[in-house]
Amino acid sequence: MFTAFLIKYAEIGVKGRNRYMFENALVDQIRFALDKVEGEFALRKTQGRIYVDAVSDFDFDETVDALKKVFGISGICPVVYVEDEGFEKLSETIVDYVKKVYPEGNKTFKVCARRARKNYPMDSMSINCELGGVILDHFPEMKVDVHNPDFEFSVEIREKIYIYSETIPGQGGMPVGTGGKAMLLLSGGIDSPVAGYMISKRGVKLEAVYFHAPPYTSERAKQKVVDLAKYVSVYSGPMKLHVINFTDIQLAIYEKCPHDELTIIMRRYMMRIAETIAKETECLGLVTGESIGQVASQTMQSLISTNEVCELPVYRPLIAFDKQDIVDISEKINTYETSIQPFEDCCTIFVAKHPVTKPNAKVIRGHEKNLDDVIDELVKTALETREIIEIE
């Protein structure tokens, strides 16, 4: 029955003179999402609206599912077109629409017409009244309720006439790419994939870096992170995953630095390496899944210590989230079951029994000097030997 979709957006609508840039970016993201769906579609913008027209047979559910993953879309409205052949044709179409979409009847409804084309011979109020009367004539079990109806029939008079009554919720947010690009520190845990999803929802394109520690972490642990990146890319779009062999750096830290500071010092070198790659790839910041107080390396003092080594800003979209809040989002984006697979990452392998929770940055800097004879070469080797995986 439906051959088109009206795409609604929210925040884009307040962008003023720059709105067209965000609309164009949203159209590009919709087109990219629909490239993976069977069928052909035409996209068009008109009078503050974006329409997706099916120009061949297509799978309705598959198409809606693809659109629901596009950041920037607040609502998806399946639409029926009516050629402007007079009010009688419009009446016939809406009766047919009600029969097919609401066959159970016995519901309350409201007609809401919007006459964007002012040469149409009836005004909006007249259309509301007349179409409401037509529906009541054909479906006497239905009733009008203008305040709290079960269904609202929207009728838009434009170059064609559009009828829809359902708005399927979208992801909201901003189109990916409108907010710059950032480097996500991606581990095999629950938090970092959610952080990537959250920052992408604000229009940020992602690259990612993963710190691998063979033989202490297995290839299964690495594949787990690749799988998580794929889940995130469903929403964020394609990304590059930079896999860093971190073993020799961790062993050097373990040998030369106090064990209660292992996590903080390792984290500082992860941030340094991630920032180096971020600058090479023109990223504008780093993204982590840290939340205040969740573990020893995420106290306020620990975050100050890790921030110290970065010139680029560090974005932490989960900073005030409870763990359950994060788990709920991970289940929504299908990363949770993968994240809880029992394959250790490098952070959990080399963790101290009693890690420092209130590190002193000055003390940490002093202990890092123990690495001066080896660390530059180790970091250089890690960067030169990194593996880059294209995540589609």
C-alpha positions in Angstrom: 0.0 0.0 0.0 2.7 2.5 1.0 5.1 3.6 -1.7 6.8 6.5 0.0 8.0 7.8 3.4 8.0 11.3 4.8 11.1 11.8 6.9 10.8 14.1 9.9 13.7 15.8 11.6 13.7 17.8 14.8 16.9 19.6 15.8 17.9 20.3 12.2 14.8 22.5 11.8 16.3 25.2 14.1 19.6 25.6 12.2 18.6 28.8 10.4 20.6 29.7 7.3 22.8 26.6 7.7 19.8 24.2 7.7 20.3 23.2 4.1 23.7 21.8 4.9 22.3 19.5 7.6 19.4 18.5 5.3 21.9 17.6 2.6 23.9 15.5 5.0 20.8 13.7 6.2 19.8 12.9 2.6 23.3 11.5 2.0 23.0 9.3 5.2 19.6 8.1 4.1 20.8 7.3 0.7 23.8 5.3 2.2 21.5 3.4 4.5 19.1 2.5 1.7 21.9 1.3 -0.6 21.9 -1.9 1.6 18.1 -2.4 1.1 16.6 -4.4 -1.7 14.8 -2.0 -4.1 15.3 1.4 -5.7 14.5 4.7 -4.0 14.4 8.3 -5.0 15.1 11.0 -2.4 13.9 14.6 -2.7 13.6 17.7 -0.5 10.7 20.1 -0.8 9.4 22.9 1.5 11.1 21.7 4.6 10.3 18.0 4.0 12.4 15.0 2.9 10.6 12.2 1.0 11.8 8.7 0.2 9.9 7.4 -2.9 10.1 3.7 -3.8 10.5 3.4 -7.6 10.5 -0.4 -7.5 9.3 -3.2 -5.3 10.7 -3.1 -1.8 10.5 -4.8 1.6 8.6 -2.4 3.9 10.0 -3.7 7.2 13.6 -3.9 5.9 13.4 -0.3 4.6 11.9 1.0 7.9 14.6 -0.8 9.9 17.3 0.8 7.8 15.8 4.3 8.2 15.4 3.8 12.0 19.2 3.6 12.3 19.9 6.9 10.6 20.9 9.7 13.0 19.0 12.9 12.3 15.7 11.2 11.6 13.1 11.9 14.4 10.2 10.2 12.7 9.3 8.0 9.7 5.9 8.4 8.2 4.6 5.8 5.7 2.8 7.9 3.1 0.1 7.4 0.5 0.1 9.8 -2.5 -3.1 11.1 -4.1 -3.0 12.9 -7.4 -5.0 16.2 -7.2 -8.1 15.1 -9.1 -10.6 16.7 -6.9 -12.1 16.2 -3.4 -14.0 13.0 -4.5 -10.7 11.3 -5.4 -9.2 12.3 -2.0 -12.3 11.0 -0.2 -12.1 7.6 -2.0 -8.4 7.3 -1.1 -8.9 8.1 2.6 -11.7 5.5 2.8 -9.5 2.9 1.2 -6.7 3.9 3.5 -8.8 3.4 6.7 -10.1 0.0 5.5 -6.5 -1.3 4.9 -4.7 0.3 7.9 -7.4 0.2 10.6 -9.7 -2.7 9.6 -10.8 -3.2 13.2 -12.7 0.1 13.4 -14.2 1.2 16.7 -11.5 3.8 17.2 -11.4 7.6 17.7 -9.7 9.8 15.2 -8.9 13.3 14.1 -8.2 14.8 10.7 -5.4 17.3 10.5 -5.0 19.0 7.1 -2.2 21.3 6.1 -2.7 23.3 3.0 0.8 24.3 1.8 -0.5 25.0 -1.7 -2.8 27.9 -1.3 -4.6 27.6 -4.6 -6.3 24.5 -3.4 -10.1 25.3 -3.4 -10.7 24.3 0.2 -9.0 25.7 3.3 -7.6 23.4 6.0 -10.6 23.6 8.4 -13.0 22.7 5.6 -10.9 19.7 4.6 -10.8 18.5 8.2 -14.6 18.7 8.5 -15.4 17.2 5.1 -13.0 14.3 5.4 -14.1 13.6 9.0 -17.7 13.4 7.7 -16.6 11.0 4.9 -14.9 8.7 7.4 -17.9 8.7 9.8 -20.3 8.0 6.9 -18.3 4.9 5.9 -17.2 3.8 9.4 -20.0 4.7 11.8 -18.4 2.7 14.6 -15.6 5.3 14.7 -15.8 8.6 16.6 -14.1 11.9 16.4 -11.9 13.0 19.3 -9.9 16.2 18.6 -8.1 16.1 21.9 -6.9 12.6 22.4 -7.6 10.5 19.3 -6.4 6.9 18.8 -5.4 7.9 15.3 -4.6 11.2 13.6 -5.0 11.4 9.8 -2.6 13.9 8.4 -3.4 15.3 5.0 -0.8 17.6 3.4 -1.8 19.6 0.3 1.4 20.1 -1.7 2.3 19.5 -5.3 0.6 16.1 -4.6 -1.6 15.3 -1.7 0.0 13.1 1.0 -1.9 11.0 3.6 -0.3 9.4 6.6 -1.3 8.5 10.2 1.7 6.8 11.7 5.0 8.2 12.8 7.6 5.6 13.5 10.2 6.9 16.0 13.7 7.4 14.6 17.1 7.8 16.3 17.0 11.6 16.5 20.3 13.4 16.9 22.3 14.9 14.0 23.4 13.4 10.7 26.8 11.7 10.9 29.6 13.9 9.5 28.1 17.2 10.5 30.0 17.2 13.8 33.5 16.5 12.6 35.5 13.3 13.3 36.8 11.7 16.5 39.0 8.8 17.5 37.2 6.2 19.7 39.2 4.1 22.2 37.4 0.9 21.7 37.8 -2.1 24.0 35.9 -5.3 24.4 33.8 -4.0 27.3 30.3 -2.7 27.5 31.0 1.0 27.8 33.2 2.1 24.8 30.8 0.9 22.0 28.0 2.8 23.7 30.2 5.9 23.9 30.8 5.5 20.1 27.1 5.3 19.5 26.4 8.3 21.7 29.0 10.6 20.1 27.9 9.6 16.6 24.4 10.5 17.5 25.7 14.1 17.7 26.9 13.9 14.1 30.5 12.8 14.8 32.1 10.5 12.3 34.3 7.8 14.0 37.6 6.1 13.7 38.6 3.7 16.4 41.7 2.3 18.0 42.0 -1.0 19.9 45.0 -2.1 22.1 45.8 -5.7 21.6 48.2 -7.7 23.8 49.1 -11.0 22.3 49.7 -13.7 23.6 48.0 -12.5 26.7 44.9 -11.6 24.8 43.7 -14.0 22.1 42.6 -13.6 18.5 39.1 -14.2 19.8 39.4 -11.1 21.9 40.4 -9.1 18.9 37.5 -10.5 16.8 35.2 -9.5 19.6 36.3 -5.9 19.2 35.9 -6.1 15.4 32.4 -7.4 15.9 31.6 -4.5 18.3 32.9 -2.0 15.8 30.6 -3.5 13.2 27.6 -3.1 15.5 28.5 0.6 16.1 29.1 1.2 12.4 25.4 0.2 11.7 24.7 3.7 13.2 27.9 5.6 12.7 28.7 4.4 9.2 32.0 2.9 7.9 35.1 3.4 10.1 38.7 2.3 10.3 39.8 0.3 13.3 43.5 0.7 14.2 44.8 -2.3 16.1 47.9 -1.6 18.2 50.1 -4.3 19.5 50.5 -3.1 23.1 52.3 -6.1 24.7 55.8 -4.8 24.8 54.7 -1.4 26.1 52.7 -3.1 28.9 55.6 -5.4 29.8 58.0 -2.5 30.1 55.5 -0.6 32.3 55.0 -3.8 34.4 58.8 -4.2 34.8 59.8 -0.5 35.5 56.8 1.2 37.2 55.0 0.7 40.5 52.4 -1.9 40.2 49.6 0.1 41.9 50.1 2.7 39.0 50.1 0.2 36.2 46.5 1.0 35.0 47.0 4.7 35.0 50.4 4.7 33.2 49.1 2.2 30.6 46.1 4.4 30.1 48.3 7.5 29.7 50.3 5.7 26.9 47.1 4.5 25.3 45.9 8.1 25.2 49.2 9.3 23.7 49.1 6.7 21.0 45.4 7.3 20.2 46.1 11.0 19.9 49.0 10.5 17.5 46.7 8.4 15.2 43.9 11.0 15.7 46.1 13.8 14.5 47.3 11.7 11.5 43.7 11.1 10.5 42.4 14.6 11.1 40.3 13.7 14.1 39.2 16.6 16.3 39.3 14.7 19.7 39.3 11.4 21.5 36.3 9.5 22.7 36.3 7.1 25.7 33.6 5.2 27.6 34.7 6.4 31.0 32.1 7.2 33.7 33.1 8.9 37.0 34.0 6.4 39.8 33.1 3.3 37.8 36.6 1.8 38.3 39.9 3.0 39.8 41.1 4.5 36.6 37.9 6.6 36.3 38.0 8.6 39.5 38.3 12.4 39.1 42.0 12.3 40.0 42.6 9.5 37.5 40.9 11.3 34.7 43.0 14.4 35.4 46.1 12.3 35.1 45.1 10.8 31.8 43.9 14.1 30.4 47.2 15.6 31.1 49.0 13.8 28.3 46.5 14.9 25.6 46.4 18.1 23.6 43.2 17.2 21.8 40.0 17.3 23.8 38.7 14.1 25.3 35.0 13.5 25.0 33.3 11.2 27.5 29.6 10.9 26.6 28.9 8.5 29.4 30.6 10.5 32.2 27.5 10.7 34.4 25.8 7.5 33.4 25.0 4.7 35.9 26.1 1.3 34.7 22.5 0.2 34.2 22.0 3.2 31.9 24.9 2.1 29.8 23.7 -1.6 29.8 20.3 -0.5 28.6 21.8 1.4 25.6 24.1 -1.5 24.8 21.1 -3.9 24.6 19.3 -1.4 22.4 22.2 -1.3 19.9 22.9 -5.1 20.1 26.4 -4.8 21.6 25.7 -6.2 25.0 25.8 -9.9 24.3 29.1 -9.5 22.4 30.6 -7.3 25.1 30.0 -9.8 27.9 31.8 -12.6 26.0 34.6 -13.9 28.3 37.6 -12.8 26.3 40.0 -10.6 28.3 41.4 -7.3 26.9 44.8 -5.9 27.7 43.5 -3.7 30.5 42.1 -6.6 32.5 45.1 -8.8 32.0 47.6 -6.3 33.5 45.5 -4.9 36.3 47.0 -4.4 39.8 45.4 -6.1 42.8 45.2 -2.7 44.6 45.3 0.1 42.0 45.8 3.7 43.1 42.5 5.6 43.0 43.8 9.1 43.6 47.0 9.3 41.6 49.2 12.4 41.8 50.1 13.5 38.3 53.5 14.8 39.4 54.3 11.4 41.0 53.1 9.6 37.9 55.3 11.7 35.7 58.3 10.9 37.9 57.7 7.1 37.6 57.2 7.3 33.9 60.9 8.5 33.6 61.8 4.9 34.4 60.7 4.2 30.8 62.8 6.9 29.1 65.4 4.4 27.7 62.8 2.2 25.9 59.4 3.9 25.6 60.0 6.1 22.5 61.1 3.1 20.4 58.4 0.9 21.7 55.7 3.5 20.9 57.2 4.1 17.4 57.2 0.3 16.7 53.6 0.0 17.9 52.5 2.8 15.6 54.4 1.5 12.6 53.2 -2.1 13.0 49.5 -1.3 13.6 46.9 -3.2 11.6 44.1 -1.1 10.0 40.8 -2.9 9.5 38.1 -1.4 7.3 34.8 -1.7 9.1 31.8 -1.6 6.7 
